[in-house]
Structures are given as C-alpha cells and as structure tokens.
Amino acid sequence: MARCRSCNAEIVWAVTRHGKHMPVDAEPSADGNVELVDDAGTMRATVHAQATLDAGPLHLSHYATCPDAASWRGR
C-alpha cells in the first residue's frame, strides 16, 4: 500500500500489460473496472471495458477519483 502524494488516499501501484505503472484505489468499488492480481509480488492491473462477473472485486484507477489528477497527467 502507498498513499497518493496529492490527496493522501490509500492506493496500490500496479503494472499494466503494457508495462506502465498505474495508481489504483486500494478499496474495491461497485463502479470499478480494474482487476488486480498479485503476480509473485508484483501487482498486475487489467483494465476491463465493462465489469465482468468472474473478475472478482474490481477497483478504480486513482486518476478517476483523485481531485488533483490533472496536475499529474503528462509527467
């Protein structure tokens, strides 16, 4: 677990299938579309186009919920 440097929310850093690091809200969300899987100590994020029933608990990208997300884009 980590904390967002802007809003102090609990986040998980995950790696996408393209190798990019992605901040994800630590708590699952009913509106979530990000599946987190622990792969030998590395959190892997799979973004689903829509909620899938067999994916288990889904999370939201922290970029979708952070009030300061715009200040971090493009860095």
C-alpha positions as CSV (number, residue, x, y, z in Angstrom):
1,M,0.0,0.0,0.0
2,A,1.0,3.5,-0.6
3,R,-0.6,6.9,-0.3
4,C,-1.3,9.5,-3.0
5,R,1.0,12.5,-2.6
6,S,-1.8,14.9,-3.5
7,C,-4.9,13.7,-1.7
8,N,-3.4,11.2,0.8
9,A,-5.8,8.4,-0.3
10,E,-4.6,4.7,0.0
11,I,-3.5,3.4,-3.4
12,V,-1.8,0.4,-4.9
13,W,0.8,0.7,-7.6
14,A,0.2,-1.8,-10.3
15,V,1.8,-2.6,-13.6
16,T,-0.4,-2.7,-16.8
17,R,0.0,-5.3,-19.6
18,H,2.0,-2.6,-21.4
19,G,4.4,-2.2,-18.5
20,K,3.2,1.2,-17.3
21,H,2.8,1.9,-13.6
22,M,-0.8,2.8,-12.6
23,P,-2.1,4.1,-9.3
24,V,-5.3,2.2,-8.3
25,D,-7.6,2.9,-5.4
26,A,-6.9,0.4,-2.7
27,E,-10.6,-0.3,-1.9
28,P,-12.8,-2.1,-4.4
29,S,-15.6,-0.1,-6.0
30,A,-19.0,-1.0,-7.3
31,D,-18.1,1.1,-10.4
32,G,-14.7,-0.4,-10.8
33,N,-13.2,-1.8,-14.0
34,V,-9.6,-2.6,-12.9
35,E,-8.7,-6.1,-11.8
36,L,-5.7,-6.5,-9.5
37,V,-3.7,-9.7,-9.4
38,D,-0.6,-10.4,-7.3
39,D,2.0,-11.9,-9.6
40,A,4.9,-13.1,-7.4
41,G,4.9,-9.8,-5.5
42,T,4.1,-7.5,-8.5
43,M,0.6,-6.2,-8.7
44,R,-0.7,-6.6,-12.2
45,A,-3.6,-4.4,-13.4
46,T,-6.1,-5.5,-16.1
47,V,-8.5,-2.8,-17.2
48,H,-11.8,-4.2,-18.4
49,A,-14.1,-2.4,-20.9
50,Q,-17.0,-3.3,-18.7
51,A,-17.5,-5.1,-15.4
52,T,-17.0,-8.8,-15.7
53,L,-18.7,-11.2,-13.3
54,D,-15.8,-13.6,-13.0
55,A,-13.1,-10.9,-12.3
56,G,-13.7,-10.7,-8.6
57,P,-13.5,-7.4,-6.8
58,L,-12.8,-4.5,-9.2
59,H,-11.1,-1.2,-8.4
60,L,-10.9,2.2,-10.0
61,S,-7.9,3.9,-11.4
62,H,-6.9,6.6,-8.9
63,Y,-6.8,9.0,-11.8
64,A,-10.6,8.7,-11.9
65,T,-11.0,9.6,-8.2
66,C,-8.2,11.9,-7.3
67,P,-9.2,15.6,-7.1
68,D,-5.6,16.5,-8.2
69,A,-5.3,14.0,-11.0
70,A,-4.9,16.7,-13.7
71,S,-1.8,18.0,-12.1
72,W,-0.1,14.6,-12.5
73,R,-1.0,13.9,-16.1
74,G,1.7,14.2,-18.8
75,R,4.6,13.9,-16.4
